[in-house]
Each structure stands twice: as structure tokens, then as C-alpha cells.
Amino acid sequence: MASRNLAENPYEKLANAIVLQAVSDYRAALKKVKKNPKNRDAIDGVLQIEKFFRSEWYQVLTSVDGEYLIDRFGKEVSETK
């Protein structure tokens, strides 16, 4: 019996897509906050996504450390012009 590649698992694909969308949304929200620090919608978006990155649900979806992502993308956005 041939073993299946884990990347072919539809549940894993879905989990990866959820995490990638959160990363994309997080970057966009961070950029909006940087451009306009008083933008409450962007601030709320950042806080909600950070809560997701720290959640048990996030840990079920991936083994990537949520705090690492928060730190990495925070630095990335703060270093851009």
C-alpha cells in the first residue's frame, strides 16, 4: 500500500489555508495601524488575530508558534517604510 503525502490531506490543506489567511489579514491590519495608529477597526483586527494566534484552536491547526508570528510580522511591518 502506498503511503499518502500529508500535504494531500484535505483537512491539513484547510488548516494551512486558515492559517495563511490569518497571516495575510494580520499583515494588512498591521500596515493599516502603522499608516493610521488611531484606526480602531485595524487595531481591533490586529487584536483579534493575535487572540487567534494564541488560541487552542490555532494550536490544533498548526505547530507554528503563534507568538513567533506575532513577533516576526510586527518587526517586518515596523521596519518597512
N, C-alpha and C positions, 0 to 999 in steps of 0.2 A: 504494500500500500504506500503510495507516495505521500509524503508529508506536505501539508499546506503551509505556504508562507503566511506568517501572521499579518502581513500587510494586506492580504487578500480578505481578511476577516471583515465583514461589513460593519460589525459593531466597533471594531477598532478604527475603521475609516471614519465612522460617525464621531467617535470620541475625538479623533485627531481634528476633524473639521470644526467641532465645537471649540476646542482649544485655540486653533488657528484664528477663528473668527473673533474670539475674545482678545487675542493678541492684537489683531488688526484694529478692533474697536478701541482698545486701550491706548495704542499709539496715537490714533486720531484724537481721542479725548485729551491726552496729554498735550498734544500740539495745540489744541484749542485753548487749553488752560494757559499754556505758555504765551500764546498770542493775546489772550484776554483773561488775566487772572481773576476777574470778577464774574466770569461766565458760570453762573450757578448750574446750568444744565451740564456743562462739560465737567465741572467739579463733581457733581453727583454721579456722572458716568464713570469718572475715574474711581471714585469711592466704591461704587457698586461692583466694578470689575475687580478691584483689589479684594473686595469681600469674596468674590467668586474664586480668585486665585488662592485664597486662604481657606476655602471651604472643604469639607469632607467630600462633597460631590466632585470637586476638581481633582482631588486625590484619587478618586475612583477612575477618573478619565485618563489620567496620565501619571507618570512617575517624575515628570519635570517639576522641580521645586518652584512653587508659586512666588515665594519671596525672591528667588533669583530673578524671575521675570520682572517683578516689580522694580527691583534694583537696576537691572540691565536696561530696561526701556526708559526708566526715569533718567538715568545717566545719558542714554542715547539722545533723548529729546532735549535735555538741558544743554548738551554740547552742540546742538545744531543751531544755526543762525535763523 
